[in-house]
């Protein structure tokens, strides 16, 4: 059996790190000689990961994610060369001929439509022909799948007025339908996916493909310290709001304690979310926190 793993993401993003860890797990299992591992890479990732996977076959594809080439040409490129395709994205093209494993890390394209990139951002990130891909995939979704959705999902889709909002939504639902197996990395995500798409619960498997590191014991864990630091990208999945409001509630219960400085460090992006988070921090900080 020839398993092709999508290793096109560099390891400086979360999806890329997950893909790398999955690749290392499968590479280790090759010793049992039950399958052949084929890596789908870009020119960049082939060079980056070259020393880690010696002896494996590679297919180079430099098309951008969500582009027309990615959704339509990639399945034809791999046709007949592989038996299983493992995608670490939340989406897959609906036109693969072989069985597919897809990883859905969370449901942000459905849950946070206001957070999705606008047209200019999508074109810059995924190439000028992403517009054509979006039109064709959403048309395919509406013709082949929309009428089979439950009322909740149909209502969610109707609320998407932008083409790319609908493209992301359609991609996730098509991925869930077409995948032979759906993998997610946490019980939280599993619950989110099951709540949104209960009809695919039988496909869903929990996998935490992370290299286990050494955890250093701490003699004392408390919030007596005057500084708390959170390092995470500024997006809704990282629960900054929950973090800030929990600290506020905790110190309200604890009574008169020294104020705590809160530092949130991370890339600010995705439209106005970072700005809204700063405003929340300022509001919360008027009580027991200094943000």
N, C-alpha and C positions, 0 to 999 in steps of 0.2 A: 504494500500500500504506500502510495506517495502522498505525504502530507505537505502542503505548501503553507508556510506561515508568513503572514504579512509583516515584514520587518522594515517598512518604509519610513516609520517615524523615528527621528533621532531621540536619544534618551534624555534630552533636556525638557521633555514634557511627560506628563503622567502616563498617557497612553503609550508612549514610546518605551518608558521604563517597564510597564506591564508586558509589552510585547517582547522586550529583551529577556525578561525573566522567564516567560513562557518558552521562548526559544532555547534558553539554557536548560530548562527542565527536559524538553523534548530531545535536545542534543545529547543529554546524559542518558536518556532511555534508548538511544540508538544502539547502544552496546548489546541490547537484547535482540537486535536484528529482526524486529517484527515490522519495521517500516523504514521508509526512506524519507529524510527531511530535506525539503527544498525551501530555500529562503527567497521570498520576494523582496527585493531591495531597490533602493535608488542608488545612483552613483555615489552619493554622499554616505549613505548608511553602509553600503558595501565596503567602502574604505574604512569607515569607523569601526565596524564590527568584524573586519576581516580575520583578525587573529583569534577570535573567540570560537569560530565555527569552521575550522579547517576540515577540508574533505567533503563539505556539503555542496550540493548543487545550488546554483543561484540563477534567478531570473531578474534582470534589471528592468525596472519600469519607473520612469521619471515623471509620469503624469501626475498632476496635482489632485488631491482628494476632492471629491464632489464634482470634478470637471467632467465633460462629456466623455473624454477618453477613459477616465476612471470607471464610469458607470456602464459604458457600452463596449469599449475596445478591450478593457482588461479581461472580461470573461472569455472573449474570443482568443486573446493572447495565451491564456492558460488552458484552453480547451484541448483535451487529449493528452496534456502533459502532466496532469495531477489527478489524484483520486479524491482528495479532501482539501478544501480551502479553509484556513483558520484566519479570521479577521479579528483584529483587536479594536476595531471601530464599533461604534454603536449602530452603524449602517453597513449594508452590503448592497452590491448591485443585485437586482432581482433576476438577472439573466445568466447566472452561473449554471452550468450543466451538472456539476458535481455537488455532493453534499457539502454544506457549509457550517462551520462553527463561528458564531459571532459573539462578541463580548459587548454587553450593554452595561456601562459603568453607572449610569444614572439616567434620569428621564428629563434632563433639562430642556431639550428641544420642545417638549410638550408642556412642561410645567411652567417654564419662564419665557413665554413668547416675546415679552418686551426686552429680553436680554439678548436675543439673537442679533447677529450682525446685520447691518443694512446692506443695500445693494453694492455700494462702493467698496465696503469692507470685504464682502464676499468675493467680488471680482478681483480685488487686489490679492486676496489670500489664495483663491482657487482658480484663477485664470479667466480670461475674457469669455470663453465658451461655456462657463458655468451657467450662464443664463439659458442657453439652449438645453443643457442637461436638466435644469430645474423645470423647464416647461414640459419636457418629454416625460420625466419621472412623475411629476404631479398629474399629468394627463393619464399616464399608465395607472397610477394609484386610484384616481377617481373612476376610471373605467373598470378596473379589475377588482378593487378591494373596498372602496368606500361604502357601497351598499351593504356589505357584509359586516360592517362595524356595528357595535352596540350604540345606543342613543347617546351615551356619555361621550364616546370617542367622536361620533359625528358632530356633536355640539362643540367639542374642543376644536375640531378641524375648521368648522364654519367661522370660528372666532379669529382665525388666522387670515388677515386681509392681505398681507404681503406675500409675494411669490416665494421668497426664500424662507419665510416662516413656514409656509406650506411644504416647501421642499424638504426641510429638516424633519417635519412631522411625518411626511409620507415616507421618507427614508427609514425612519425608525420602525414604523409599522410594517413596511415591506420586509425589513431585516428580520423582525420577529416572526413574520409569516413564513419566509423562505428558509430560515435557518433550520438545520436539523437539530442543532443544540444551541441553546443560549447560555452563555456563561456570564456571571457577575462576580464582583469582588468582595461583597459584604452582605450581611443579613439585612442591613438597612436598604440597600439597592434592590435586593431580592424582594423585599416587601413592597417597595415602590413599584417595581415592574409588575408584580402579581396583582397589586391593587388596580393598576391601569389596564393591564391586559391579562385577565385571569384565564382566558382561553389558551394561553401559551405556558401556563404554569408547569405542565408536564415536560416541557423542553428545558426548563430552567435549572441550572446547576451552579452551586456556589464554589468558587475557586479563589484562593488567595495566593497568587503566584509571586510572592515576594520572598526574597532571600532573608532568612531569619538572622538578625544581628544580635549582638550581645547587649543585654539590657543592664545598665549599671544600677545597683541598688541605691536608694536614697535613705539616709538616716531619718530625715524628717520631711514630710510633705504637708505643707499648710499654706495658707494665704496670709501669714504674718509678715511676709516680705512686702516691701513697698513697691515692687515692680513685678508686673506680669507681662510676658511677651508671647504673642501669637504670630507664627509665621505661616502664612497661607495666601494663595492668590485671592484677589478680591472678586469672588463670584459667589452666587447664592448657595452653591453646594458646600461651601466651607463653613457655613453656619456662624458667620461673624455676629449676626444679629442675636442669635441664641446665646452666644458667648458673652456678649456685652450685657444683655438683659439678665442673664443668670448671675453675673458678678454683681450687678446692681441689686438684685433680689437678695443675694447672699449677704451682702454687707448691710442691707436694710434690716435683715433678721438679726445679724450679729451685734447690732447696736453701735455704740460709739467706738470705732476703731480708726487707726490712722488711715488717711486716704491712700489709695493705691494708684500708681501710675500704670497705665495700660498702653503697651506699644503693639500695634498691629503692622506687621511688615509683609509686603507682598506687592506684586504687580497690579496696578490699578488699570482696569480696562472695562470692556463690555458696557459701553455707553455710560449711563448715569449711575450705575450701581455703586461705584467707588465714592462718588460725591454723596449719595444718600447715606452710605455707611459712615462717612466722616460727620455728617450732620447728626446721625444717631449717636455717635460717640460723644459729640459735644453736648447733646441733650442728656445723655446718661451721666456724663462726667460732672454734671452740676451737683450730683448727690455725693456719693462716696468715692467716685473714681475721678481720676484726672487723665483724660485721653489725649 
